[in-house]
Protein backbone atom coordinates (compact mmCIF):
# COMPACT_ATOMS: atom_id res chain seq x y z
CA UNK A 1 0.00 0.00 0.00
CA UNK A 2 1.38 3.39 -0.98
CA UNK A 3 0.19 6.50 0.80
CA UNK A 4 0.23 9.91 -0.79
CA UNK A 5 0.14 13.15 1.11
CA UNK A 6 -2.05 15.93 -0.27
CA UNK A 7 -3.62 19.20 0.83
CA UNK A 8 -7.11 20.56 1.41
CA UNK A 9 -6.32 24.20 0.63
CA UNK A 10 -4.68 25.24 3.87
CA UNK A 11 -2.20 23.31 5.95
CA UNK A 12 -4.31 22.21 8.98
CA UNK A 13 -7.28 19.85 8.80
CA UNK A 14 -10.54 19.27 10.69
CA UNK A 15 -8.92 16.82 13.10
CA UNK A 16 -11.16 17.62 16.08
CA UNK A 17 -14.29 17.16 13.95
CA UNK A 18 -13.12 13.69 12.96
CA UNK A 19 -12.27 12.68 16.52
CA UNK A 20 -15.62 14.01 17.73
CA UNK A 21 -17.38 11.96 15.04
CA UNK A 22 -15.51 8.85 16.23
CA UNK A 23 -17.02 9.41 19.68
CA UNK A 24 -20.52 9.10 18.21
CA UNK A 25 -19.85 5.62 16.79
CA UNK A 26 -21.54 2.69 18.45
CA UNK A 27 -18.77 0.93 20.35
CA UNK A 28 -19.45 -2.44 21.97
CA UNK A 29 -19.17 -1.91 25.70
CA UNK A 30 -16.84 -4.83 26.51
CA UNK A 31 -14.71 -4.59 23.36
CA UNK A 32 -11.34 -2.89 23.11
CA UNK A 33 -11.86 0.56 21.61
CA UNK A 34 -8.88 1.19 19.35
CA UNK A 35 -8.74 4.25 17.12
CA UNK A 36 -5.99 4.43 14.49
CA UNK A 37 -5.79 7.98 13.17
CA UNK A 38 -3.70 8.42 10.02
CA UNK A 39 -2.81 12.04 9.38
CA UNK A 40 -0.23 14.34 7.92
CA UNK A 41 -1.47 17.69 9.28
CA UNK A 42 -2.54 18.99 12.69
CA UNK A 43 -5.88 20.58 13.62
CA UNK A 44 -6.72 24.21 12.96
CA UNK A 45 -5.30 26.59 15.57
CA UNK A 46 -1.90 28.09 16.34
CA UNK A 47 -1.62 25.92 19.45
CA UNK A 48 -1.06 22.88 17.19
CA UNK A 49 1.39 24.21 14.59
CA UNK A 50 3.58 27.11 13.51
CA UNK A 51 2.26 27.43 9.95
CA UNK A 52 0.96 30.80 8.80
CA UNK A 53 -1.29 29.00 6.29
CA UNK A 54 -4.35 28.39 8.50
CA UNK A 55 -7.76 29.77 7.58
CA UNK A 56 -8.81 29.36 11.26
CA UNK A 57 -5.73 30.24 13.35
CA UNK A 58 -7.84 30.61 16.50
CA UNK A 59 -9.00 26.99 16.29
CA UNK A 60 -11.69 24.79 14.85
CA UNK A 61 -14.31 26.80 12.90
CA UNK A 62 -17.08 24.76 14.53
CA UNK A 63 -15.64 25.76 17.94
CA UNK A 64 -14.69 22.26 19.08
CA UNK A 65 -11.83 22.23 21.58
CA UNK A 66 -9.38 19.40 22.19
CA UNK A 67 -10.05 19.14 25.92
CA UNK A 68 -13.76 18.40 25.33
CA UNK A 69 -13.29 16.01 22.42
CA UNK A 70 -10.43 14.12 24.04
CA UNK A 71 -12.36 13.90 27.32
CA UNK A 72 -15.20 12.21 25.40
CA UNK A 73 -12.70 9.74 23.97
CA UNK A 74 -11.29 9.06 27.42
CA UNK A 75 -14.76 8.44 28.88
CA UNK A 76 -15.46 5.95 26.07
CA UNK A 77 -12.13 4.21 26.81
CA UNK A 78 -10.86 4.82 23.30
CA UNK A 79 -7.17 4.01 22.88
CA UNK A 80 -5.83 6.66 20.53
CA UNK A 81 -3.08 5.79 18.04
CA UNK A 82 -1.68 8.52 15.81
CA UNK A 83 -0.07 7.14 12.67
CA UNK A 84 1.81 10.15 11.47
CA UNK A 85 2.80 10.65 7.88
CA UNK A 86 4.83 13.80 8.58
CA UNK A 87 6.75 15.60 11.31
CA UNK A 88 4.19 18.42 11.51
CA UNK A 89 2.25 16.75 14.33
CA UNK A 90 4.61 17.18 17.27
CA UNK A 91 2.84 20.21 18.76
CA UNK A 92 -0.56 18.53 18.37
CA UNK A 93 0.63 15.33 20.04
CA UNK A 94 2.17 17.29 22.92
CA UNK A 95 -1.07 19.22 23.42
CA UNK A 96 -3.29 16.13 23.14
CA UNK A 97 -1.15 14.26 25.70
CA UNK A 98 -2.34 16.78 28.30
CA UNK A 99 -5.79 15.17 28.05
CA UNK A 100 -5.39 11.59 26.79
CA UNK A 101 -2.72 8.94 26.27
CA UNK A 102 -1.50 9.24 22.67
CA UNK A 103 0.39 6.38 21.08
CA UNK A 104 2.36 8.09 18.32
CA UNK A 105 3.52 5.76 15.56
CA UNK A 106 5.54 6.67 12.48
CA UNK A 107 5.69 5.06 9.05
CA UNK A 108 8.98 4.40 7.35
CA UNK A 109 10.12 2.32 4.40
CA UNK A 110 10.14 -0.91 6.42
CA UNK A 111 6.96 -0.38 8.44
CA UNK A 112 3.64 -0.71 6.67
CA UNK A 113 0.16 0.22 7.75
CA UNK A 114 -0.69 -3.47 8.21
CA UNK A 115 2.39 -4.10 10.37
CA UNK A 116 1.65 -1.17 12.66
CA UNK A 117 -2.00 -2.10 13.17
CA UNK A 118 -1.20 -5.79 13.67
CA UNK A 119 1.55 -5.06 16.18
CA UNK A 120 -0.64 -2.69 18.24
CA UNK A 121 -3.66 -5.04 18.25
CA UNK A 122 -1.48 -8.00 19.26
CA UNK A 123 0.07 -5.95 22.07
CA UNK A 124 -3.41 -4.97 23.28
CA UNK A 125 -4.43 -8.64 23.33
CA UNK A 126 -1.31 -9.55 25.33
CA UNK A 127 -1.96 -6.70 27.78
CA UNK A 128 -5.58 -7.80 28.18
CA UNK A 129 -4.55 -11.41 28.77
CA UNK A 130 -2.03 -10.33 31.43
CA UNK A 131 -4.68 -8.22 33.15
CA UNK A 132 -7.12 -11.14 33.16
CA UNK A 133 -4.48 -13.48 34.63
CA UNK A 134 -3.87 -11.03 37.49
CA UNK A 135 -7.56 -10.92 38.47
C-alpha positions in Angstrom: 0.0 0.0 0.0 1.4 3.4 -1.0 0.2 6.5 0.8 0.2 9.9 -0.8 0.1 13.2 1.1 -2.0 15.9 -0.3 -3.6 19.2 0.8 -7.1 20.6 1.4 -6.3 24.2 0.6 -4.7 25.2 3.9 -2.2 23.3 6.0 -4.3 22.2 9.0 -7.3 19.8 8.8 -10.5 19.3 10.7 -8.9 16.8 13.1 -11.2 17.6 16.1 -14.3 17.2 13.9 -13.1 13.7 13.0 -12.3 12.7 16.5 -15.6 14.0 17.7 -17.4 12.0 15.0 -15.5 8.8 16.2 -17.0 9.4 19.7 -20.5 9.1 18.2 -19.9 5.6 16.8 -21.5 2.7 18.5 -18.8 0.9 20.3 -19.5 -2.4 22.0 -19.2 -1.9 25.7 -16.8 -4.8 26.5 -14.7 -4.6 23.4 -11.3 -2.9 23.1 -11.9 0.6 21.6 -8.9 1.2 19.3 -8.7 4.3 17.1 -6.0 4.4 14.5 -5.8 8.0 13.2 -3.7 8.4 10.0 -2.8 12.0 9.4 -0.2 14.3 7.9 -1.5 17.7 9.3 -2.5 19.0 12.7 -5.9 20.6 13.6 -6.7 24.2 13.0 -5.3 26.6 15.6 -1.9 28.1 16.3 -1.6 25.9 19.5 -1.1 22.9 17.2 1.4 24.2 14.6 3.6 27.1 13.5 2.3 27.4 9.9 1.0 30.8 8.8 -1.3 29.0 6.3 -4.4 28.4 8.5 -7.8 29.8 7.6 -8.8 29.4 11.3 -5.7 30.2 13.4 -7.8 30.6 16.5 -9.0 27.0 16.3 -11.7 24.8 14.9 -14.3 26.8 12.9 -17.1 24.8 14.5 -15.6 25.8 17.9 -14.7 22.3 19.1 -11.8 22.2 21.6 -9.4 19.4 22.2 -10.1 19.1 25.9 -13.8 18.4 25.3 -13.3 16.0 22.4 -10.4 14.1 24.0 -12.4 13.9 27.3 -15.2 12.2 25.4 -12.7 9.7 24.0 -11.3 9.1 27.4 -14.8 8.4 28.9 -15.5 6.0 26.1 -12.1 4.2 26.8 -10.9 4.8 23.3 -7.2 4.0 22.9 -5.8 6.7 20.5 -3.1 5.8 18.0 -1.7 8.5 15.8 -0.1 7.1 12.7 1.8 10.2 11.5 2.8 10.7 7.9 4.8 13.8 8.6 6.7 15.6 11.3 4.2 18.4 11.5 2.2 16.8 14.3 4.6 17.2 17.3 2.8 20.2 18.8 -0.6 18.5 18.4 0.6 15.3 20.0 2.2 17.3 22.9 -1.1 19.2 23.4 -3.3 16.1 23.1 -1.1 14.3 25.7 -2.3 16.8 28.3 -5.8 15.2 28.1 -5.4 11.6 26.8 -2.7 8.9 26.3 -1.5 9.2 22.7 0.4 6.4 21.1 2.4 8.1 18.3 3.5 5.8 15.6 5.5 6.7 12.5 5.7 5.1 9.1 9.0 4.4 7.4 10.1 2.3 4.4 10.1 -0.9 6.4 7.0 -0.4 8.4 3.6 -0.7 6.7 0.2 0.2 7.8 -0.7 -3.5 8.2 2.4 -4.1 10.4 1.7 -1.2 12.7 -2.0 -2.1 13.2 -1.2 -5.8 13.7 1.5 -5.1 16.2 -0.6 -2.7 18.2 -3.7 -5.0 18.2 -1.5 -8.0 19.3 0.1 -6.0 22.1 -3.4 -5.0 23.3 -4.4 -8.6 23.3 -1.3 -9.5 25.3 -2.0 -6.7 27.8 -5.6 -7.8 28.2 -4.5 -11.4 28.8 -2.0 -10.3 31.4 -4.7 -8.2 33.2 -7.1 -11.1 33.2 -4.5 -13.5 34.6 -3.9 -11.0 37.5 -7.6 -10.9 38.5 
